Protein backbone atom coordinates (compact mmCIF):
# COMPACT_ATOMS: atom_id res chain seq x y z
CA UNK A 1 0.00 0.00 0.00
CA UNK A 2 2.77 2.57 0.76
CA UNK A 3 4.23 1.87 -2.69
CA UNK A 4 0.84 2.46 -4.32
CA UNK A 5 0.42 5.70 -2.36
CA UNK A 6 3.92 6.87 -3.33
CA UNK A 7 3.29 6.05 -6.99
CA UNK A 8 -0.05 7.88 -6.88
CA UNK A 9 1.51 10.98 -5.34
CA UNK A 10 4.20 11.13 -8.03
CA UNK A 11 1.60 11.52 -10.76
CA UNK A 12 1.38 15.19 -11.66
CA UNK A 13 -0.49 17.49 -14.05
CA UNK A 14 -2.05 14.63 -16.02
CA UNK A 15 -3.67 13.01 -13.00
CA UNK A 16 -4.90 16.33 -11.58
CA UNK A 17 -6.26 17.29 -15.00
CA UNK A 18 -8.04 13.95 -15.31
CA UNK A 19 -9.48 14.22 -11.79
CA UNK A 20 -10.65 17.79 -12.42
CA UNK A 21 -12.33 16.61 -15.63
CA UNK A 22 -14.77 14.52 -13.55
CA UNK A 23 -15.98 17.70 -11.91
CA UNK A 24 -19.64 18.30 -10.94
CA UNK A 25 -20.33 19.33 -14.54
CA UNK A 26 -18.97 16.01 -15.76
CA UNK A 27 -20.90 13.98 -13.17
CA UNK A 28 -24.14 15.76 -14.08
CA UNK A 29 -23.57 15.36 -17.83
CA UNK A 30 -22.68 11.66 -17.68
CA UNK A 31 -25.63 11.07 -15.33
CA UNK A 32 -27.94 12.86 -17.76
CA UNK A 33 -26.62 10.73 -20.65
CA UNK A 34 -27.22 7.48 -18.75
CA UNK A 35 -30.63 8.49 -17.44
CA UNK A 36 -31.95 9.80 -20.75
CA UNK A 37 -30.51 7.25 -23.20
CA UNK A 38 -29.54 4.25 -21.09
CA UNK A 39 -26.50 2.43 -22.40
CA UNK A 40 -26.79 3.89 -25.91
CA UNK A 41 -24.18 6.62 -25.35
CA UNK A 42 -21.57 4.45 -23.62
CA UNK A 43 -19.53 4.69 -26.82
CA UNK A 44 -18.98 8.42 -26.33
CA UNK A 45 -16.60 8.14 -23.37
CA UNK A 46 -14.76 5.23 -25.00
CA UNK A 47 -14.28 7.24 -28.19
CA UNK A 48 -13.14 10.31 -26.27
CA UNK A 49 -10.36 8.46 -24.42
CA UNK A 50 -7.79 8.33 -27.27
CA UNK A 51 -8.90 11.76 -28.47
CA UNK A 52 -8.56 13.23 -24.98
CA UNK A 53 -5.15 11.61 -24.48
CA UNK A 54 -3.88 13.04 -27.76
CA UNK A 55 -5.17 16.53 -27.03
CA UNK A 56 -3.75 16.61 -23.50
CA UNK A 57 -0.41 15.16 -24.66
CA UNK A 58 -0.21 17.93 -27.25
CA UNK A 59 -1.02 20.65 -24.71
CA UNK A 60 1.46 19.22 -22.16
CA UNK A 61 4.22 18.91 -24.75
CA UNK A 62 3.53 22.41 -26.03
CA UNK A 63 4.13 23.78 -22.53
CA UNK A 64 7.18 21.64 -21.80
CA UNK A 65 8.88 22.11 -25.16
CA UNK A 66 8.42 25.88 -25.43
CA UNK A 67 8.42 26.80 -21.73
CA UNK A 68 5.30 28.85 -22.47
CA UNK A 69 1.62 28.35 -21.84
CA UNK A 70 -1.00 27.98 -24.55
CA UNK A 71 -2.10 31.63 -24.54
CA UNK A 72 1.53 32.75 -24.55
CA UNK A 73 2.19 30.68 -27.67
CA UNK A 74 -0.96 31.96 -29.35
CA UNK A 75 0.12 35.55 -28.64
CA UNK A 76 3.50 34.94 -30.26
CA UNK A 77 2.20 33.21 -33.38
CA UNK A 78 -1.27 34.57 -34.20
CA UNK A 79 -2.83 38.01 -34.67
CA UNK A 80 -3.95 39.68 -31.45
CA UNK A 81 -7.71 39.44 -32.27
CA UNK A 82 -7.46 35.63 -32.42
CA UNK A 83 -5.90 35.56 -28.96
CA UNK A 84 -8.41 38.00 -27.46
CA UNK A 85 -11.44 36.14 -28.83
CA UNK A 86 -10.22 32.75 -27.58
CA UNK A 87 -9.27 34.04 -24.14
CA UNK A 88 -12.59 35.89 -23.71
CA UNK A 89 -14.47 32.76 -24.72
CA UNK A 90 -12.48 30.73 -22.18
CA UNK A 91 -13.04 33.28 -19.41
CA UNK A 92 -16.79 33.39 -19.99
CA UNK A 93 -17.13 29.59 -20.25
CA UNK A 94 -15.02 29.00 -17.14
CA UNK A 95 -16.98 31.53 -15.09
CA UNK A 96 -20.23 29.80 -16.05
CA UNK A 97 -18.66 26.45 -15.22
CA UNK A 98 -17.49 27.73 -11.81
CA UNK A 99 -21.03 28.93 -11.14
CA UNK A 100 -22.48 25.55 -12.00
CA UNK A 101 -19.88 23.68 -9.91
CA UNK A 102 -20.19 25.74 -6.71
CA UNK A 103 -23.99 25.68 -6.97
CA UNK A 104 -23.93 21.89 -7.23
CA UNK A 105 -21.57 21.71 -4.25
CA UNK A 106 -23.98 23.81 -2.20
CA UNK A 107 -26.97 21.72 -3.23
CA UNK A 108 -25.07 18.51 -2.45
CA UNK A 109 -24.26 19.63 1.08
CA UNK A 110 -27.91 20.59 1.52
CA UNK A 111 -28.87 16.98 0.74
CA UNK A 112 -26.84 15.80 3.73
CA UNK A 113 -27.32 18.47 6.39
CA UNK A 114 -30.31 20.50 5.20
CA UNK A 115 -30.37 24.28 5.34
CA UNK A 116 -30.03 26.93 2.62
CA UNK A 117 -28.04 25.73 -0.38
CA UNK A 118 -27.14 29.26 -1.52
CA UNK A 119 -25.39 29.98 1.79
CA UNK A 120 -23.32 26.81 1.30
CA UNK A 121 -22.65 27.83 -2.30
CA UNK A 122 -21.24 31.20 -1.26
CA UNK A 123 -19.21 29.53 1.49
CA UNK A 124 -17.69 26.99 -0.90
CA UNK A 125 -16.85 29.72 -3.40
CA UNK A 126 -15.20 31.91 -0.78
CA UNK A 127 -13.26 28.95 0.66
CA UNK A 128 -12.04 27.95 -2.81
CA UNK A 129 -10.93 31.52 -3.49
CA UNK A 130 -9.13 31.79 -0.14
CA UNK A 131 -7.35 28.49 -0.74
CA UNK A 132 -6.34 29.58 -4.23
CA UNK A 133 -4.85 32.82 -2.91
CA UNK A 134 -3.32 31.82 0.41
CA UNK A 135 -2.44 28.13 0.09
CA UNK A 136 -0.20 26.41 -2.42
CA UNK A 137 -2.40 24.56 -4.90
CA UNK A 138 0.16 21.77 -5.05
CA UNK A 139 -0.17 21.27 -1.31
CA UNK A 140 -3.92 20.95 -0.94
CA UNK A 141 -4.51 19.12 -4.22
CA UNK A 142 -2.42 16.29 -2.76
CA UNK A 143 -5.21 15.70 -0.24
CA UNK A 144 -8.23 16.59 -2.35
CA UNK A 145 -7.44 14.14 -5.13
CA UNK A 146 -7.91 11.30 -2.62
CA UNK A 147 -11.45 12.52 -1.95
CA UNK A 148 -12.32 12.02 -5.62
CA UNK A 149 -11.88 8.28 -5.08
CA UNK A 150 -15.45 8.35 -3.74
CA UNK A 151 -16.47 8.45 -7.41
CA UNK A 152 -15.48 4.78 -7.63
CA UNK A 153 -18.81 4.17 -5.85
CA UNK A 154 -20.30 4.35 -9.35
CA UNK A 155 -18.08 1.41 -10.34
CA UNK A 156 -19.39 -0.52 -7.34
CA UNK A 157 -22.99 0.33 -8.28
CA UNK A 158 -22.45 -1.02 -11.78
CA UNK A 159 -21.08 -4.25 -10.36
CA UNK A 160 -24.04 -4.92 -8.04
CA UNK A 161 -26.94 -3.33 -9.93
CA UNK A 162 -28.98 -5.16 -12.53
CA UNK A 163 -26.78 -4.10 -15.46
CA UNK A 164 -27.40 -5.56 -18.90
CA UNK A 165 -23.78 -6.09 -19.86
CA UNK A 166 -24.64 -7.22 -23.41
CA UNK A 167 -26.46 -3.89 -23.82
CA UNK A 168 -23.42 -2.05 -22.43
CA UNK A 169 -21.15 -3.84 -24.90
CA UNK A 170 -23.57 -3.04 -27.71
CA UNK A 171 -23.63 0.61 -26.65
CA UNK A 172 -19.83 0.70 -26.81
CA UNK A 173 -19.09 -1.17 -30.04
CA UNK A 174 -22.28 -0.42 -32.00
CA UNK A 175 -22.97 3.32 -31.64
CA UNK A 176 -26.56 4.41 -32.03
CA UNK A 177 -27.01 8.04 -32.98
CA UNK A 178 -30.44 9.43 -33.78
CA UNK A 179 -30.42 12.71 -35.63
CA UNK A 180 -32.41 14.45 -32.94
CA UNK A 181 -31.49 17.74 -31.33
CA UNK A 182 -31.89 16.12 -27.90
CA UNK A 183 -29.35 13.32 -28.46
CA UNK A 184 -26.89 15.50 -30.37
CA UNK A 185 -26.98 18.08 -27.57
CA UNK A 186 -26.15 15.40 -25.00
CA UNK A 187 -23.32 14.12 -27.22
CA UNK A 188 -21.86 17.63 -27.51
CA UNK A 189 -22.17 17.98 -23.72
CA UNK A 190 -20.33 14.69 -23.13
CA UNK A 191 -17.60 15.66 -25.59
CA UNK A 192 -17.42 19.17 -24.11
CA UNK A 193 -17.15 18.05 -20.49
CA UNK A 194 -14.54 15.42 -21.41
CA UNK A 195 -12.41 17.37 -23.90
CA UNK A 196 -12.70 20.74 -22.16
CA UNK A 197 -10.79 23.87 -23.24
CA UNK A 198 -9.80 24.81 -19.70
CA UNK A 199 -7.90 21.51 -19.45
CA UNK A 200 -5.75 22.43 -22.48
CA UNK A 201 -4.67 25.69 -20.91
CA UNK A 202 -4.26 24.15 -17.47
CA UNK A 203 -1.99 21.23 -18.38
CA UNK A 204 0.26 23.39 -20.57
CA UNK A 205 0.51 25.97 -17.77
CA UNK A 206 1.36 23.31 -15.18
CA UNK A 207 4.22 22.00 -17.30
CA UNK A 208 5.56 25.56 -17.48
CA UNK A 209 5.15 25.87 -13.71
CA UNK A 210 7.17 22.68 -13.22
CA UNK A 211 9.97 24.11 -15.37
CA UNK A 212 9.96 27.40 -13.46
CA UNK A 213 9.97 25.64 -10.08
CA UNK A 214 12.99 23.42 -10.81
CA UNK A 215 16.34 25.22 -11.29
CA UNK A 216 17.68 22.23 -13.21
CA UNK A 217 14.71 22.04 -15.59
CA UNK A 218 14.56 23.93 -18.87
CA UNK A 219 12.27 24.08 -21.84
CA UNK A 220 13.06 21.19 -24.15
CA UNK A 221 13.97 23.57 -26.96
CA UNK A 222 16.75 24.86 -24.69
CA UNK A 223 17.67 21.45 -23.26
CA UNK A 224 16.67 18.70 -25.72
CA UNK A 225 18.61 16.06 -23.76
CA UNK A 226 15.83 16.13 -21.14
CA UNK A 227 13.21 15.19 -23.74
CA UNK A 228 13.19 11.35 -23.39
CA UNK A 229 12.63 11.42 -19.62
CA UNK A 230 10.10 14.25 -19.76
CA UNK A 231 8.09 12.76 -22.61
CA UNK A 232 8.04 9.40 -20.81
CA UNK A 233 6.73 11.08 -17.65
CA UNK A 234 4.15 13.10 -19.59
CA UNK A 235 2.96 9.99 -21.45
CA UNK A 236 2.44 7.91 -18.31
CA UNK A 237 0.89 10.79 -16.39
CA UNK A 238 -1.53 11.62 -19.20
CA UNK A 239 -2.53 8.05 -20.12
CA UNK A 240 -3.21 7.21 -16.46
CA UNK A 241 -4.97 10.48 -15.63
CA UNK A 242 -7.24 10.45 -18.68
CA UNK A 243 -7.81 6.70 -18.29
CA UNK A 244 -9.12 7.10 -14.73
CA UNK A 245 -11.25 10.03 -15.84
CA UNK A 246 -12.90 8.10 -18.66
CA UNK A 247 -13.37 4.89 -16.66
CA UNK A 248 -15.29 6.85 -14.02
CA UNK A 249 -17.30 8.58 -16.77
CA UNK A 250 -18.21 5.23 -18.35
CA UNK A 251 -19.36 3.77 -15.04
CA UNK A 252 -21.42 6.85 -14.19
CA UNK A 253 -23.30 6.32 -17.45
CA UNK A 254 -23.68 2.58 -16.75
CA UNK A 255 -24.81 3.13 -13.14
CA UNK A 256 -27.40 5.77 -14.00
CA UNK A 257 -28.62 3.74 -16.98
CA UNK A 258 -29.10 0.67 -14.78
CA UNK A 259 -30.90 2.57 -12.03
CA UNK A 260 -32.52 5.83 -13.14
CA UNK A 261 -33.20 4.94 -16.78
CA UNK A 262 -34.58 1.51 -15.88
CA UNK A 263 -36.84 3.16 -13.29
CA UNK A 264 -38.24 5.56 -15.86
CA UNK A 265 -36.33 8.63 -14.62
CA UNK A 266 -35.22 9.99 -17.99
CA UNK A 267 -34.37 13.55 -17.04
CA UNK A 268 -32.28 14.57 -14.04
CA UNK A 269 -33.52 17.84 -12.62
CA UNK A 270 -31.98 17.79 -9.14
CA UNK A 271 -28.87 16.55 -7.37
CA UNK A 272 -31.08 14.20 -5.38
CA UNK A 273 -32.07 12.37 -8.55
CA UNK A 274 -28.43 12.02 -9.58
CA UNK A 275 -27.61 10.63 -6.13
CA UNK A 276 -30.29 7.98 -6.50
CA UNK A 277 -27.97 6.09 -8.86
CA UNK A 278 -25.80 5.21 -5.85
CA UNK A 279 -28.66 3.81 -3.77
CA UNK A 280 -28.26 0.13 -4.85
CA UNK A 281 -24.96 -0.10 -2.99
CA UNK A 282 -24.98 2.89 -0.66
CA UNK A 283 -28.57 2.74 0.57
CA UNK A 284 -29.29 5.68 2.84
CA UNK A 285 -25.65 6.76 2.48
CA UNK A 286 -26.17 7.42 -1.24
CA UNK A 287 -26.53 11.15 -0.72
CA UNK A 288 -23.42 11.25 1.47
CA UNK A 289 -21.30 9.46 -1.14
CA UNK A 290 -22.70 11.59 -3.92
CA UNK A 291 -22.08 14.77 -1.92
CA UNK A 292 -18.50 13.79 -1.11
CA UNK A 293 -17.87 13.15 -4.80
CA UNK A 294 -19.42 16.44 -5.89
CA UNK A 295 -17.70 18.47 -3.18
CA UNK A 296 -14.33 16.75 -3.62
CA UNK A 297 -14.24 17.13 -7.39
CA UNK A 298 -15.65 20.64 -7.11
CA UNK A 299 -12.94 21.75 -4.68
CA UNK A 300 -10.39 20.27 -7.06
CA UNK A 301 -11.92 21.67 -10.24
CA UNK A 302 -12.84 25.24 -9.25
CA UNK A 303 -9.17 26.27 -8.85
CA UNK A 304 -8.41 24.60 -12.20
CA UNK A 305 -11.26 26.50 -13.88
CA UNK A 306 -10.43 29.87 -12.34
CA UNK A 307 -6.70 29.21 -12.59
CA UNK A 308 -6.73 28.24 -16.27
CA UNK A 309 -8.62 31.43 -17.12
CA UNK A 310 -6.15 33.45 -15.05
CA UNK A 311 -3.17 31.78 -16.74
CA UNK A 312 -4.64 32.59 -20.16
CA UNK A 313 -5.28 36.26 -19.32
CA UNK A 314 -1.92 36.68 -17.55
CA UNK A 315 -0.04 35.14 -20.48
CA UNK A 316 -1.93 37.43 -22.84
CA UNK A 317 -0.75 40.55 -21.01
CA UNK A 318 2.62 39.17 -19.81
CA UNK A 319 1.69 39.36 -16.13
CA UNK A 320 3.38 37.43 -13.35
CA UNK A 321 1.37 34.27 -12.77
CA UNK A 322 1.10 31.04 -10.83
CA UNK A 323 -1.05 29.58 -8.04
CA UNK A 324 2.13 29.00 -6.04
CA UNK A 325 3.01 32.72 -6.11
CA UNK A 326 2.12 35.10 -3.30
CA UNK A 327 -0.68 37.60 -3.84
CA UNK A 328 1.73 40.55 -3.90
CA UNK A 329 3.78 38.82 -6.63
CA UNK A 330 0.92 38.27 -9.07
CA UNK A 331 -1.90 40.72 -8.35
CA UNK A 332 -3.30 40.73 -11.89
CA UNK A 333 -3.30 36.94 -12.03
CA UNK A 334 -5.19 36.63 -8.75
CA UNK A 335 -7.56 39.40 -9.80
CA UNK A 336 -8.71 37.14 -12.66
CA UNK A 337 -8.93 34.16 -10.29
CA UNK A 338 -11.16 36.28 -8.05
CA UNK A 339 -13.22 37.52 -11.00
CA UNK A 340 -13.92 34.00 -12.27
CA UNK A 341 -14.68 32.63 -8.80
CA UNK A 342 -16.77 35.54 -7.49
CA UNK A 343 -18.45 35.95 -10.87
CA UNK A 344 -19.40 32.30 -10.69
CA UNK A 345 -20.82 32.78 -7.19
CA UNK A 346 -22.90 35.73 -8.40
CA UNK A 347 -24.34 33.69 -11.28
CA UNK A 348 -25.63 31.08 -8.84
CA UNK A 349 -28.29 33.55 -7.69
CA UNK A 350 -29.98 33.28 -11.08
CA UNK A 351 -33.11 31.08 -11.29
CA UNK A 352 -31.28 28.39 -13.31
CA UNK A 353 -31.25 24.96 -11.67
CA UNK A 354 -27.69 23.81 -10.79
CA UNK A 355 -27.99 20.46 -12.59
CA UNK A 356 -29.20 22.15 -15.78
CA UNK A 357 -26.44 24.75 -15.44
CA UNK A 358 -23.87 21.97 -15.14
CA UNK A 359 -25.19 20.31 -18.28
CA UNK A 360 -25.31 23.50 -20.34
CA UNK A 361 -21.84 24.55 -19.21
CA UNK A 362 -20.64 21.27 -20.76
CA UNK A 363 -22.42 22.15 -24.01
CA UNK A 364 -20.74 25.58 -24.04
CA UNK A 365 -17.35 23.94 -23.49
CA UNK A 366 -18.03 21.63 -26.42
CA UNK A 367 -18.76 24.57 -28.70
CA UNK A 368 -15.75 26.73 -27.82
CA UNK A 369 -13.33 23.78 -27.83
CA UNK A 370 -13.44 23.65 -31.64
CA UNK A 371 -11.63 26.94 -32.46
CA UNK A 372 -9.22 26.46 -29.54
CA UNK A 373 -8.33 22.94 -30.71
CA UNK A 374 -7.82 24.23 -34.24
CA UNK A 375 -5.32 26.86 -33.10
CA UNK A 376 -3.56 24.45 -30.74
CA UNK A 377 -3.09 21.87 -33.49
CA UNK A 378 -1.52 24.49 -35.76
CA UNK A 379 0.93 25.38 -32.99
CA UNK A 380 1.82 21.77 -32.19
CA UNK A 381 2.67 20.95 -35.79
CA UNK A 382 4.70 24.11 -36.43
CA UNK A 383 8.51 23.52 -36.35
CA UNK A 384 9.02 27.24 -35.70
CA UNK A 385 7.20 26.77 -32.41
CA UNK A 386 8.14 23.22 -31.45
CA UNK A 387 11.52 22.88 -33.16
CA UNK A 388 12.51 19.23 -33.56
CA UNK A 389 9.67 18.25 -31.22
CA UNK A 390 6.80 19.11 -33.57
CA UNK A 391 3.99 16.56 -33.16
CA UNK A 392 4.48 13.19 -34.83
CA UNK A 393 2.20 12.25 -37.75
CA UNK A 394 0.28 9.82 -35.53
CA UNK A 395 -0.28 12.36 -32.75
CA UNK A 396 -1.26 15.02 -35.29
CA UNK A 397 -3.72 12.62 -36.90
CA UNK A 398 -5.49 11.83 -33.63
CA UNK A 399 -5.40 15.50 -32.58
CA UNK A 400 -6.98 16.64 -35.83
CA UNK A 401 -9.47 13.75 -35.57
CA UNK A 402 -10.49 15.08 -32.15
CA UNK A 403 -10.95 18.53 -33.67
CA UNK A 404 -13.04 17.13 -36.52
CA UNK A 405 -15.22 15.01 -34.22
CA UNK A 406 -15.95 17.97 -31.95
CA UNK A 407 -16.68 20.22 -34.93
CA UNK A 408 -18.99 17.65 -36.56
CA UNK A 409 -20.98 17.16 -33.34
CA UNK A 410 -21.38 20.91 -32.80
CA UNK A 411 -22.37 21.57 -36.42
CA UNK A 412 -24.91 18.71 -36.36
CA UNK A 413 -26.43 20.07 -33.14
CA UNK A 414 -26.86 23.57 -34.59
CA UNK A 415 -28.14 22.21 -37.92
CA UNK A 416 -31.15 20.53 -36.31
N, C-alpha and C positions, 0 to 999 in steps of 0.2 A: 504493500500500500504506500509506504513512503516514496518508493521509486515512481509509482504512478503519479503521486502528488507532485513530485519534483519535475517529472516530465510535463505534466499539465501546466505548471507554473512557468516553464521555459517557453511555452508557446506565446507568441506575441501579437502583433497587429492583426494577423489573419484570424486567430481565434476570437479576439475581442470583436473584430468586424463581424464574424459569423454569429457570435452571441448577440450582438446588437441588432443583427438583421431579424432575429426572432423577437422583435420588440412587440409591444401591445398592438401596433398596427398589423404586424405580421400574424399574430395569434388570431386577431379578429378576422383578418382576410381569409386565412386558411380555414378557420371555423365556418365562415360564411360559405366558402366553396364546398366544404363537406356537407353542411346542412342543406344547402340549396340543390346540389347536383349529386350527392352521394359519392360514389367512388369514380364517377366519370371524369373528374379533373385530376385524378392522381398523377396522370402523365405530366402535368405542368411542372411539378416540383422535381420530377426526374429529369425532364428536359432542361430545366434551368440549372441543374448542377454543373455540367461541363461548361455551359455558357457563363455562369457566375464565376467559376474558377478562372476561366480565361480572362474575363474582364478584370477581376481583382488581381490576378497575376500581372496583367498589363499595368494597372494603376500602381501596384507596389514597385514593379521594376522601373516605371517612369520616375518615381520618387527616389529610389535608391541609385539609379544610374546617373540622373542629372543633379541630385542633391537639391531639387526644387519640387514644390508641390504642384498639383494639377493646374491651379489658377495661375501660378507663377509661370509655368510653361506656356499656358495659353496667352498670357500677356506678352511674352517674348516672341511668339510666333504667329499671332493672329492680330487683325485690326482690333483696336480698342472696343468698338461697338459689339463685336462678337463676345469678348470677355464680359462686358457689362451686362449684356442680355442674359448670358448663362449664369452669372453670379447672382443677378437679381432673381432669376427663376429659382435657383437653389435656395436663396434666402427666404423667399416666400413659401416654397414647398416645405422647407424644414420648420419654419415657424408654425405652419398648419399642422405638421406632423407632431411637433412638440405639444401643441394644444391638445391634439387627440390623445397622445400618450399620457400626459399628466391628468387629463380628465378621466381616462380609463383607470389610472392608478387610484384616483380619489373614489371612483365608483366601486372599485374592487375592495378597498378598505371598508367602505360602507357596508358591503355584503357581510363582512365578518363582525364588525363592531357596532354597526348602525350609525346614526348621526348624519350630519349634513355633508354630502359628498363634495360640494364646492369648497368648503373649508379645508377638507383634506387635500383637494386639488391644489389650492393655493399653497398649503403647507409643503406638499411634495415639490412644487415648483421652486419655492424659496429655498428649500433644503438642497435641491439639485444645484441651484445657482450658487449657494454658499459653498458647497463642496467643490464646484468647478473653480471658484475664485481662490479659496483659502486652503484647499487640500490638493496634493498632487494626485492627478488622475491615475497615474500608474500605481499609486499606493492603494486607493480604495477600490479600483477595478479588480485587484487581486482577490478581494473578498467577495465582491458582488458577483463575479462570474461563477462562483460556486452556487449562489442562490438560483441561478438560471437552471441548475440541474433539476429543479422541481418540474421543469417542462417534460422530463422523461416520464412523468405520470401519464402523459398521453400515450407513450409507448406501452406502458403497463395496461392502460385501458384497452388498447387494441388487442393485447394478448389475452384478455379475459372476457371481453365483450363478444357478442355474437357477430363476428366479422365474417363476411363472405369473401374468403381469400381468393377464390376463382374470379369473383367480380373485381377485387382489387387488382389482380394480375391483368385482367382484361382492361381495366381503366388505365393501367400503365403502358401496356404494349399495343393496345388497340384504341388510340385516341378517338373520342367522339366529340365532335364540335358541331353544334347547331348554329346556323347563321342568325342567331337572335341577339339583339342588343344586350339582353340580360346576361347571357353566357359570355359574350365577348367582353363585356365590362368586367366580369369577375376574372376572366383570363388576364386582362390588362392589369387588374389589381394584384393578382398573384405575381405576375412578372414584375410589376412595379415595386412590390414590397420585398421581392427577392433580389432583383437586380436594381438596387436603389442608387440614385446619383450621389447621395450624401456619403455612401460607402466608398465610392471612387475617390472622392476628395479626402476622406478620412484616412484610408490606408496609405495613399501616397504621402500625406502629411506626416503620418506616424513613422514612415521610413525615413523621412527627412529629419524628424525629431531624434530618431535613433542615431543618425549620423552626427547631428549637432551635439548629442549628449556624450558621445564617445570620442575622446581626443585622438584615438588611433584609427577611427573610422573616417572614410572619405567617400565622396561620390565615386561611383565605379568608373566614370569617365576620367577622373583624376588618378584613381588607383585600380586599374583593371585586374590586378593580381588577386584582389579580394572577391572577384566575381563568382568563382565556383562555389565558395563557401556560402556567400550571401544568397545566390540563386537557389542553392540547395535548401537553406533555411526558409526562404520565402516560399518555395514549392511545398515543403512539408507543412508549414504553418497555414498556407492558403488551402491546400487540399483537405487538411483536417478540419480547419475552421468552417469552410463552406460545406464540407460533408456533414458535420454535426448539425449545422443550420438546416440543411435540406432534409436530413433524416427526421428531425423534429417536425418540420413542416409537413412531411408526408404523413407522419403518424397523427398529427392534429387533424388532417383531412380524413384519415381512416377512422379515427375515434369519433369525430362528429358525424361522419356518415353512418357509422354503426349504431349511434345512439340517437342523435337529434333527427337525422333524416329518416331513419327507420320508424321513429315515433311520430312522424308527420310535421316536425318543426322544421320548416323549410326556409325560414328567414329569421336571423338572429337580430333582435332589436335591443337586447340588454346584456350586460355582463353576466347576469344570473343565468340567462339561457346558454351562454357560452360555457359557463361553469358546469352546467348539467352534463356535459360530455364526460366529465370526470367521475360522475356519481357511481358507475358500475364498480369501480375499485375503491374509491375514496369515501363513498357513502356520505354521511353528514359532514365529512371533512373536505368535500369537493370544493366548496367555496374557499376554504382556507388554502388548499393547494393552488387553486386557480389564482387567488389573490397574491400568493407568494410569487407565482410565475410572472404575473402582470407587473407587480411592484418591482421585483428583481430585474426583469428585463427593461422595465421603464427607467429605473435608476441607472442602469448601464447605458441605455440608448439615448436618453435626453442629453447628456454631455456630448455624445457623439454627434447628435443632430445639431445642437447649438455650436459645438466646437468645429464641425466641418464647415458650417456657414461662416464662422469667424475666421478660420484658416483661409477660406476662399477670398473673403473681403480683405483681410490683412495682406495676403499675397498680391492682391490687385493693387493696393496702394503702398506696398513695400513697408508695412508696419512691422514692428516687433511682434512676435506671436509665439504661442505655445501654452498648453494647459499646465505645464510644469514651471512656467515663469510667474514671478510675483506680480501683483496688480500694478505696482508702480512701474514695472518694466514693460508692460504691454497694455497700456490703458485702452487704446483703440480696439485691440483684439478682444479684451474683456467687455468693452462696450457693446460689441456685436453679440457676444455670448449672452449678455444681459438682455439685449433687445430681442433676440430670438426666444429666450426663456420667458421673459416677462410678457412679450407679445403673445406667446402661446398661452400663458395663464389668462391674459385678457380675453382671448378668443373663446375660452371655455365658458364664459358667461353668455355666449350666444345660445339660442334655443336648440341648436343641433345636438342630437343624441350622440354620446361619446363613441358608441360602437359604429354608428353610421359615419362619424367623422374619421374614425380609424380606417374604415374601408375606403372612403373617398380620398383620404390622403395617399393611400396606396395607388389609386387610379392616377392621381396627379403626378406621383413619382414615376409611374409608367410612361406618362406622356412626355415629361421633360427629360427623361433618360435618353431619348432618341437623339436629340441634337448634341447632348453632352458626350454620348458614346461616339458619335460621328467625329467630333473634334478630337477626342482622346485617341481614337484609332489612327487618325492622321498623324498625331504626335508620335505615337509608339512605333510607327513604321518609317519615320523620317530619320535618316542617318545624320542629318545636321543636328538633330535633337539628341538622339540616342547613341550616336557614334557607331562603334562596332557591335553594340548591343541592341540594335533595332530588332523588333519582334521577328521571330522565325516565321516562315511561311505557314506552318501549322497553327501557331498561336494567332497569327493575323487572320487566318481563315475562320477559326472559331470565334474570334472577337468580332469580325465583320458579320458572321452568322448571327451572333447575339444581337447586333445592331439591326440586322434585317428582320429578325423575328420580332423584336420589340416594335419596330416601325410597322410591320405588317399587322400586328395585333391592334395597334393604335389606329391605323388607317381604317381597318375593318370596323372597329367600334364606332368611329365617327361617320362611316359611310352608311350605317344602318340607322 
